Amino acid sequence: MSERNCDVQNNSNKQNNCEAKPENGNKTSNDFDCKTKVCEKPLALDDVLTNELGQFGWFQMRNILLAALPIMICGLGHEYIFSAAVTPHRCRIPECGETEKLHEYHPKWIKNAIPGTGSGFASCERYAPVDLGFNGTLESCPENLFNKSVTIACDGFVYAKDNTVVQEFDLGCQEWLRALAGTLYNIGTVFVLPITGYISDRYGRRIALIVNIFNVGLFGFIRSFSVNYTMYLAFQILQTTLGSGAYSAAYIFVTELVGPNYRVLTSATSISLFAIGEIILGSVAWLISPWRYMLMAINIPCFFIVSYYWLSTESVRWLLSKKKYKEAKEILFTVARVNKTHISEKSLDALMNPPRPFAPAALCAGGPGLIRTVMRSPVLLRRVCTVPVWWITTTFIFYGLSINSTGLSDTIYLNYILTCAIEIPGYFTAALVLDRIGRKATVSSGFIFSAACNLVFIFVPPDFTIPRLIVYLLGKFGISAVAASVYLYTSELYPTEFRHTLLAFSSTIGRIGSITAPLTPVLMNYWHGIPSLLFGSMGIIAGLLVLTQPETLGCKMPDTLAEAEAIANPESKNNISLVDI
């Protein structure tokens, strides 16, 4: 791998020995001199994994296999794409004997009663009836029963399918209300972040994973018994708000014991398992079309994850951070035994007895807060204003393409499966090129390639089914590569002291894209190309914005603000090997 040049600020990483030193003998060990502190670098778990336990052995493989089921279950969460799918409907015609929601959708006489359109006949209006003293029948409905010069709104609907909430709860011509299911799902993913973070940091990664998946199963199963659309929506947002943090919990569960050299590959594997879950969702929805039974089928397996309390181990990193040294030591011995490696007593002692940390920056007089720091640093301010746009665009295009795929043709399930399957090569392509052509080139080219495909898609005639599908899938491939890269690139642009907060800020703002994506199919009622035009234009803007940021390949992740600012400075560069998250 070629190394790139990066700036380092004034020997900030040259000190190996450090401890907080008092200015004079009158200070206690709890007093700190913010100007003259010397630091001792503690032994990192990454060092032990690299040098002794193994960065990726059978123990880490077992963790991935255990996490595979909950991650795939998370991929089933987009079931609203099928349970609340666009359902063809038309006005009910009582004058022709129609009294229920399920009649022949396209009888021979339909255009006597409903205006024709380029794609068939109108969904939300009909011709005004004429009172002739008699009515037609389901087999024959004469044209003279209707005044074709006057149209009126539907007062009831007939649906082409009986396996969605749209038909069961009579949501005909209420497209915005139907799309609300997907919007609420993504709103719930915003609320779940602080909840899962608190549980994970307070009670452990294993508990966070089990609680989230159990909630997904519980509220999803209850939702399958919804008696009205309000109940369906209420349990939709409850399910995601209290359960959709399962993916992040499983991801942390897997990556916290993987060595630095394998984290990009592990990340690509984890997100690919999510895509496999989406493929399973399309297959289950295809086989079990009634929405209530489909919900039961995908949510019942969640309850088996409770057994993980006994089958899995807690994160060693979390145990060490909470000073639970006895449990951590037992797991480290297990890792060594399973991986057929060893851990020395010296390393164990160093992990169990870390040096006293020096004074945090917050204790130093005059240390500015995050907001003041961002406002005072033009470089950091530009990144804070630019990076969230990448996240919004990524989630908007990524989820928008998945949701709109069901409208590509009549084979909605196969379209969705293919659109999700193309994500996997996108993820692994990103993993292969990130360390070769760089983060900047990967993210920017992914955005622009996906945007080009979406813009071309607008002009491909509907009759060209295969070419349309290929162009559509290539667009999803491009944005999938971006989705696998943007997390790492964002992390490398921010300094350690603010990295987690600013990364969380970008991710949270990015949810705007996923919240609005479910509404895009409704826009096709005005013009079929509006969603693709939005995906394309936003992709180009985001791709160009990426070019305003520096390359981070081969650079040490910045610890301080000065180091983060120096990444963009072409002067005074040193070669530093890449340090993974």
C-alpha distance (Angstrom), angle and dihedral (degrees) to the residues before:
residue distance angle dihedral
M1 . . .
S2 3.78 . .
E3 3.77 115.4 .
R4 3.75 124.1 -135.5
N5 3.76 127.5 -146.5
C6 3.76 120.2 -103.9
D7 3.75 134.7 177.7
V8 3.73 122.6 -113.4
Q9 3.71 121.6 -163.1
N10 3.81 116.1 -121.2
N11 3.81 104.7 -52.0
S12 3.81 91.1 -51.4
N13 3.77 90.4 150.6
K14 3.79 99.1 39.7
Q15 3.79 96.2 85.2
N16 3.76 112.8 94.6
N17 3.75 99.2 165.8
C18 3.69 118.3 63.0
E19 3.68 143.9 156.6
A20 3.76 134.2 151.0
K21 3.79 107.9 -93.0
P22 3.78 123.8 -160.2
E23 3.79 116.5 -128.5
N24 3.78 92.3 -126.6
G25 3.74 141.5 0.7
N26 3.79 92.7 -91.7
K27 3.78 92.9 69.3
T28 3.75 121.0 92.0
S29 3.77 125.4 -131.1
N30 3.78 88.3 -96.5
D31 3.80 92.9 59.8
F32 3.78 117.9 93.0
D33 3.77 135.6 -160.6
C34 3.79 105.9 -144.3
K35 3.77 92.7 -164.8
T36 3.78 101.3 48.5
K37 3.78 107.1 30.6
V38 3.78 119.4 142.9
C39 3.76 118.5 -155.7
E40 3.77 134.7 -146.9
K41 3.78 113.0 -151.5
P42 3.83 110.6 -133.2
L43 3.78 121.5 -137.1
A44 3.80 107.4 -90.3
L45 3.79 123.3 -139.4
D46 3.82 87.0 -128.6
D47 3.81 88.9 63.0
V48 3.81 91.0 52.4
L49 3.81 91.5 48.0
T50 3.79 91.9 48.8
N51 3.78 98.1 44.5
E52 3.80 105.0 29.6
L53 3.81 122.2 4.0
G54 3.81 98.6 39.9
Q55 3.79 128.1 -106.3
F56 3.79 94.4 -119.2
G57 3.78 120.0 10.8
W58 3.78 139.0 139.6
F59 3.80 92.3 -67.3
Q60 3.81 92.3 56.2
M61 3.80 89.0 44.7
R62 3.80 89.8 53.7
N63 3.81 89.8 52.5
I64 3.80 91.2 52.8
L65 3.80 91.4 49.6
L66 3.81 90.5 50.1
A67 3.80 91.8 47.6
A68 3.82 92.0 47.1
L69 3.83 94.3 81.0
P70 3.84 97.7 49.9
I71 3.82 91.4 43.0
M72 3.80 91.3 51.6
I73 3.80 89.6 46.8
C74 3.81 87.4 56.3
G75 3.81 87.6 56.9
L76 3.81 88.4 59.4
G77 3.80 90.4 63.2
H78 3.79 94.2 92.3
E79 3.79 91.4 70.4
Y80 3.83 89.2 123.8
I81 3.82 85.3 79.6
F82 3.82 86.1 72.9
S83 3.80 105.4 23.0
A84 3.83 91.0 50.9
A85 3.80 95.4 28.3
V86 3.78 124.0 150.7
T87 3.80 103.3 -85.0
P88 3.84 119.5 -162.0
H89 3.78 109.8 -119.3
R90 3.79 141.0 165.7
C91 3.77 138.6 -174.2
R92 3.76 117.8 -69.1
I93 3.82 111.0 -120.1
P94 3.84 109.4 -148.8
E95 3.84 90.2 178.3
C96 3.82 87.0 67.6
G97 3.80 96.1 48.9
E98 3.81 98.4 -93.5
T99 3.82 110.9 145.3
E100 3.81 103.8 151.6
K101 3.82 140.8 53.4
L102 3.78 93.5 -109.7
H103 3.77 117.4 63.3
E104 3.78 132.2 124.3
Y105 3.79 101.9 -55.5
H106 3.79 97.5 -150.2
P107 3.84 110.0 29.7
K108 3.80 119.2 174.1
W109 3.80 93.2 -106.3
I110 3.82 96.9 49.4
K111 3.82 96.7 111.3
N112 3.80 89.9 54.8
A113 3.81 87.3 67.4
I114 3.82 105.6 26.7
P115 3.84 129.3 46.9
G116 3.78 115.6 -109.5
T117 3.81 123.1 -120.9
G118 3.79 135.4 -169.5
S119 3.79 90.2 -91.8
G120 3.80 98.2 40.7
F121 3.79 120.7 -73.5
A122 3.80 137.9 -20.5
S123 3.80 120.3 -78.4
C124 3.78 101.9 -158.2
E125 3.80 107.8 31.5
R126 3.79 140.4 49.9
Y127 3.79 139.8 -176.3
A128 3.79 116.0 -82.0
P129 3.83 112.2 -102.5
V130 3.80 121.9 -116.4
D131 3.81 118.7 -141.8
L132 3.79 104.7 -127.2
G133 3.78 95.5 154.3
F134 3.80 94.6 -105.7
N135 3.83 138.5 64.2
G136 3.76 136.6 -141.4
T137 3.79 127.4 -118.1
L138 3.80 136.3 -122.7
E139 3.81 88.4 -96.1
S140 3.81 98.4 43.5
C141 3.79 129.7 24.1
P142 3.83 113.4 168.7
E143 3.79 122.9 -140.5
N144 3.82 94.8 -124.4
L145 3.82 90.8 70.0
F146 3.82 88.7 76.8
N147 3.80 137.8 58.1
K148 3.81 103.1 -133.2
S149 3.80 92.6 -167.0
V150 3.82 92.0 65.7
T151 3.82 128.1 55.8
I152 3.80 127.2 -168.1
A153 3.81 135.0 -171.8
C154 3.79 119.8 -94.5
D155 3.80 118.6 -94.5
G156 3.81 92.5 -169.3
F157 3.79 138.5 8.6
V158 3.77 142.7 -131.6
Y159 3.81 115.7 -151.6
A160 3.79 130.5 -150.1
K161 3.84 92.5 -142.5
D162 3.78 135.6 31.9
N163 3.82 99.6 -158.4
T164 3.82 103.6 85.2
V165 3.80 137.0 72.3
V166 3.81 87.8 -117.3
Q167 3.80 90.2 68.8
E168 3.79 97.6 35.4
F169 3.80 95.6 49.2
D170 3.84 94.0 34.8
L171 3.82 99.1 -119.6
G172 3.81 96.0 159.5
C173 3.83 113.5 154.3
Q174 3.81 90.9 5.2
E175 3.80 95.7 106.0
W176 3.79 95.7 153.6
L177 3.79 90.4 52.6
R178 3.80 90.7 48.3
A179 3.82 91.5 50.3
L180 3.82 89.7 51.7
A181 3.83 89.2 83.0
G182 3.80 91.2 67.8
T183 3.80 93.1 41.7
L184 3.81 92.6 53.2
Y185 3.80 90.2 47.8
N186 3.80 90.1 58.5
I187 3.80 93.9 42.1
G188 3.79 86.9 57.0
T189 3.80 90.2 55.2
V190 3.82 88.3 61.5
F191 3.80 94.0 52.3
V192 3.80 93.5 45.8
L193 3.82 95.3 61.4
P194 3.83 98.0 76.0
I195 3.82 92.0 37.8
T196 3.79 94.4 53.4
G197 3.78 91.9 40.4
Y198 3.80 90.9 55.5
I199 3.82 93.8 47.3
S200 3.81 91.9 45.2
D201 3.80 95.1 49.2
R202 3.81 95.1 40.3
Y203 3.81 103.7 38.7
G204 3.80 104.3 16.5
R205 3.80 141.7 -95.1
R206 3.80 93.8 -84.5
I207 3.82 93.9 54.6
A208 3.81 91.3 45.9
L209 3.80 90.6 53.0
I210 3.80 95.0 47.3
V211 3.82 94.8 45.3
N212 3.80 93.2 49.0
I213 3.79 96.1 48.0
F214 3.81 92.1 44.3
N215 3.82 89.9 53.1
V216 3.80 90.5 48.7
G217 3.80 89.8 54.4
L218 3.81 95.9 42.3
F219 3.80 99.3 48.5
G220 3.79 92.8 36.8
F221 3.79 91.2 53.3
I222 3.81 91.7 48.0
R223 3.83 89.4 48.5
S224 3.80 89.6 59.4
F225 3.83 86.8 68.1
S226 3.83 94.8 52.3
V227 3.79 112.9 149.4
N228 3.81 94.8 -163.1
Y229 3.77 140.4 9.1
T230 3.81 93.1 -98.4
M231 3.81 90.6 60.0
Y232 3.80 89.8 46.1
L233 3.82 91.4 54.2
A234 3.81 94.4 42.3
F235 3.79 93.1 55.6
Q236 3.81 89.9 41.8
I237 3.80 92.0 63.2
L238 3.82 92.2 39.0
Q239 3.79 90.1 53.0
T240 3.80 94.3 52.2
T241 3.81 97.3 36.9
L242 3.80 92.3 53.7
G243 3.80 100.6 29.2
S244 3.80 116.3 24.9
G245 3.80 91.8 85.2
A246 3.80 87.5 79.5
Y247 3.80 93.0 96.8
S248 3.81 94.9 55.0
A249 3.82 90.1 44.8
A250 3.82 91.3 50.8
Y251 3.80 92.0 44.5
I252 3.80 92.0 53.6
F253 3.81 90.1 43.6
V254 3.83 89.0 57.8
T255 3.80 102.3 38.6
E256 3.79 101.8 42.9
L257 3.80 92.2 75.8
V258 3.81 97.8 38.7
G259 3.79 118.5 100.3
P260 3.84 120.8 -113.4
N261 3.80 95.0 -103.4
Y262 3.80 92.7 58.9
R263 3.80 102.4 42.4
V264 3.80 97.2 93.2
L265 3.81 90.6 50.4
T266 3.82 91.6 44.3
S267 3.80 90.1 50.1
A268 3.82 91.1 51.3
T269 3.81 90.0 48.4
S270 3.81 92.6 49.9
I271 3.79 94.8 50.3
S272 3.83 89.7 44.5
L273 3.80 88.7 57.0
F274 3.80 86.9 55.1
A275 3.82 88.5 54.1
I276 3.81 89.6 50.1
G277 3.80 87.1 54.8
E278 3.81 88.9 54.4
I279 3.81 89.8 50.7
I280 3.81 89.4 51.1
L281 3.81 89.0 50.7
G282 3.80 91.5 55.2
S283 3.80 90.4 48.0
V284 3.83 94.3 48.4
A285 3.82 91.6 46.9
W286 3.81 88.4 50.3
L287 3.80 92.9 51.0
I288 3.82 97.7 37.3
S289 3.80 105.7 37.3
P290 3.86 101.0 169.3
W291 3.80 102.5 94.6
R292 3.82 96.6 -138.7
Y293 3.81 93.8 54.4
M294 3.79 91.0 43.3
L295 3.82 90.5 55.4
M296 3.79 91.0 49.8
A297 3.81 92.4 49.0
I298 3.81 95.0 52.6
N299 3.81 97.2 40.7
I300 3.82 103.9 44.3
P301 3.86 93.1 70.1
C302 3.82 88.6 61.4
F303 3.78 90.9 75.9
F304 3.81 91.8 64.3
I305 3.82 89.0 66.6
V306 3.82 88.7 75.3
S307 3.81 85.9 78.2
Y308 3.83 87.8 67.4
Y309 3.78 88.0 81.3
W310 3.79 86.4 75.2
L311 3.82 101.0 25.2
S312 3.81 99.6 51.5
T313 3.80 134.8 54.0
E314 3.78 128.2 -130.1
S315 3.80 121.0 -103.4
V316 3.81 110.6 -85.3
R317 3.80 90.6 -147.0
W318 3.79 91.0 55.6
L319 3.81 92.3 47.0
L320 3.81 91.1 50.6
S321 3.81 91.7 47.6
K322 3.82 89.3 52.4
K323 3.82 92.1 45.6
K324 3.80 91.5 -117.7
Y325 3.77 89.5 146.3
K326 3.80 98.6 160.4
E327 3.82 93.7 58.1
A328 3.80 91.5 41.4
K329 3.80 91.6 51.9
E330 3.81 92.1 51.8
I331 3.80 91.8 51.2
L332 3.81 92.4 47.3
F333 3.80 89.4 54.6
T334 3.82 88.9 49.0
V335 3.81 90.9 51.2
A336 3.81 90.4 51.1
R337 3.81 91.6 48.3
V338 3.81 95.5 47.2
N339 3.82 93.6 43.3
K340 3.82 90.3 44.2
T341 3.79 90.6 -125.8
H342 3.81 132.9 109.0
I343 3.77 141.9 -124.2
S344 3.79 120.0 -145.2
E345 3.78 124.7 -126.7
K346 3.80 88.2 -121.9
S347 3.82 91.6 58.1
L348 3.80 91.8 44.8
D349 3.77 90.9 51.1
A350 3.82 91.6 48.6
L351 3.81 92.2 50.2
M352 3.79 93.5 45.8
N353 3.81 94.1 45.1
P354 3.80 108.3 40.4
P355 3.83 117.8 -178.9
R356 3.77 119.3 -99.2
P357 3.80 108.0 -88.1
F358 3.76 119.5 -119.0
A359 3.78 121.4 -114.4
P360 3.78 113.8 -63.4
A361 3.75 117.4 -119.6
A362 3.77 90.1 -110.2
L363 3.81 89.6 68.9
C364 3.79 93.0 54.9
A365 3.76 113.0 97.2
G366 3.77 113.8 -111.1
G367 3.82 96.2 17.0
P368 3.83 105.9 152.4
G369 3.79 121.5 -132.7
L370 3.78 125.2 -117.3
I371 3.80 97.1 -90.7
R372 3.81 93.7 48.1
T373 3.79 90.6 46.1
V374 3.81 92.0 52.2
M375 3.80 92.9 47.0
R376 3.80 92.5 49.2
S377 3.81 94.1 49.4
P378 3.84 113.9 68.5
V379 3.82 90.0 -169.1
L380 3.80 94.5 52.9
L381 3.80 91.9 41.3
R382 3.80 91.1 55.5
R383 3.80 90.1 51.2
V384 3.80 93.3 47.8
C385 3.81 89.1 52.5
T386 3.80 95.4 43.1
V387 3.80 107.4 39.1
P388 3.85 97.1 59.0
V389 3.83 87.9 57.4
W390 3.81 88.1 60.7
W391 3.79 90.4 52.2
I392 3.81 94.5 47.2
T393 3.80 90.9 49.1
T394 3.80 93.6 45.6
T395 3.80 95.4 52.2
F396 3.81 93.0 40.1
I397 3.81 94.5 53.5
F398 3.81 96.1 35.3
Y399 3.80 96.9 52.1
G400 3.81 93.0 32.0
L401 3.80 92.0 59.0
S402 3.81 91.6 47.4
I403 3.79 92.9 50.4
N404 3.81 96.1 43.3
S405 3.80 92.3 47.7
T406 3.81 90.6 83.1
G407 3.80 88.7 66.4
L408 3.81 96.0 55.1
S409 3.80 92.6 92.4
D410 3.79 141.9 -30.7
T411 3.82 91.6 -76.7
I412 3.80 92.0 78.7
Y413 3.80 95.6 160.8
L414 3.80 95.4 51.2
N415 3.81 90.6 45.6
Y416 3.80 90.9 53.6
I417 3.81 93.2 46.2
L418 3.81 92.1 51.2
T419 3.81 92.1 45.9
C420 3.80 90.2 53.7
A421 3.80 95.2 41.4
I422 3.82 91.5 56.5
E423 3.82 88.1 61.7
I424 3.82 91.6 71.8
P425 3.83 97.4 63.3
G426 3.80 87.0 42.7
Y427 3.80 91.6 57.3
F428 3.79 95.1 46.7
T429 3.80 92.1 43.9
A430 3.78 87.8 57.2
A431 3.81 90.6 48.4
L432 3.82 89.9 52.8
V433 3.81 98.2 46.6
L434 3.80 102.2 35.7
D435 3.81 91.7 80.5
R436 3.81 93.3 40.3
I437 3.80 110.9 43.6
G438 3.81 95.4 17.1
R439 3.79 139.6 -113.9
K440 3.80 96.1 -81.2
A441 3.80 96.0 52.6
T442 3.82 92.8 43.5
V443 3.81 95.9 51.2
S444 3.82 96.5 39.9
S445 3.81 95.4 46.2
G446 3.83 90.3 45.3
F447 3.81 91.4 54.7
I448 3.80 94.8 45.6
F449 3.81 94.8 43.3
S450 3.81 91.1 51.1
A451 3.82 90.6 45.7
A452 3.81 91.7 51.8
C453 3.80 91.5 51.0
N454 3.81 91.8 49.8
L455 3.80 92.4 50.2
V456 3.81 92.0 47.6
F457 3.82 89.5 49.0
I458 3.82 90.1 64.3
F459 3.80 91.7 64.5
V460 3.81 99.5 43.1
P461 3.84 107.1 105.2
P462 3.82 115.4 -115.6
D463 3.81 90.7 -121.4
F464 3.82 90.6 63.8
T465 3.81 92.9 79.2
I466 3.81 99.6 165.1
P467 3.85 96.7 44.1
R468 3.81 89.8 47.2
L469 3.79 90.8 51.5
I470 3.82 92.9 47.7
V471 3.82 93.3 50.5
Y472 3.81 90.4 45.9
L473 3.80 92.8 50.5
L474 3.82 91.8 48.2
G475 3.80 88.5 54.7
K476 3.80 90.1 53.3
F477 3.82 90.1 46.7
G478 3.81 90.9 56.3
I479 3.79 96.3 48.7
S480 3.83 90.5 45.0
A481 3.81 89.4 59.4
V482 3.80 88.1 51.9
A483 3.81 92.2 49.0
A484 3.80 90.0 54.5
S485 3.83 92.3 49.0
V486 3.78 108.4 38.4
Y487 3.82 95.5 72.8
L488 3.80 92.7 56.2
Y489 3.81 94.8 41.7
T490 3.81 92.0 49.9
S491 3.80 91.5 49.9
E492 3.79 91.8 52.9
L493 3.80 94.2 51.8
Y494 3.82 96.9 58.0
P495 3.83 128.7 67.9
T496 3.80 120.1 -110.5
E497 3.81 93.8 -112.6
F498 3.83 91.4 61.1
R499 3.81 102.5 18.7
H500 3.80 99.8 104.1
T501 3.80 94.3 44.8
L502 3.80 95.2 46.8
L503 3.79 92.6 43.4
A504 3.81 89.9 51.5
F505 3.82 89.1 47.5
S506 3.81 91.3 53.3
S507 3.81 92.1 46.4
T508 3.81 92.5 48.3
I509 3.81 93.8 48.6
G510 3.78 87.6 45.9
R511 3.79 89.5 63.9
I512 3.81 87.0 75.7
G513 3.79 85.6 77.1
S514 3.79 95.9 51.1
I515 3.82 91.9 43.6
T516 3.81 92.9 55.0
A517 3.83 97.0 38.0
P518 3.86 94.6 81.2
L519 3.81 88.8 58.6
T520 3.82 94.7 59.4
P521 3.85 97.1 84.4
V522 3.81 87.9 62.0
L523 3.82 89.6 60.1
M524 3.82 89.8 64.6
N525 3.81 87.1 73.0
Y526 3.82 86.5 72.6
W527 3.84 98.1 38.9
H528 3.77 128.7 -14.0
G529 3.82 93.7 -132.3
I530 3.83 99.8 54.2
P531 3.85 96.6 95.4
S532 3.82 93.4 46.8
L533 3.80 90.9 45.5
L534 3.81 90.0 52.9
F535 3.81 92.2 47.5
G536 3.80 91.5 48.6
S537 3.80 98.5 45.8
M538 3.80 94.0 45.3
G539 3.81 90.9 47.0
I540 3.81 92.0 54.4
I541 3.81 92.2 48.3
A542 3.80 92.5 48.8
G543 3.82 92.1 45.2
L544 3.80 91.2 54.0
L545 3.81 92.0 46.1
V546 3.81 89.5 55.8
L547 3.82 88.2 61.6
T548 3.82 89.8 62.5
Q549 3.82 91.1 66.4
P550 3.83 128.2 75.7
E551 3.79 127.0 -104.9
T552 3.80 113.6 -103.4
L553 3.79 101.7 -173.4
G554 3.79 109.9 127.3
C555 3.79 92.4 10.7
K556 3.76 125.4 124.3
M557 3.77 109.9 -115.4
P558 3.83 104.5 -100.6
D559 3.79 116.4 -108.8
T560 3.80 97.6 -173.8
L561 3.79 136.2 38.9
A562 3.81 90.4 -111.3
E563 3.81 91.3 55.4
A564 3.82 91.2 48.2
E565 3.80 90.8 51.2
A566 3.81 91.2 46.2
I567 3.82 91.7 61.2
A568 3.78 87.5 75.1
N569 3.80 94.4 46.6
P570 3.81 113.5 96.1
E571 3.77 92.1 -160.3
S572 3.79 130.3 86.5
K573 3.83 100.1 14.8
N574 3.77 131.9 177.6
N575 3.77 130.7 -167.9
I576 3.77 112.5 -109.6
S577 3.78 127.8 171.8
L578 3.76 119.3 -119.5
V579 3.77 116.8 -90.3
D580 3.78 113.0 -158.3
I581 3.73 125.3 -144.5
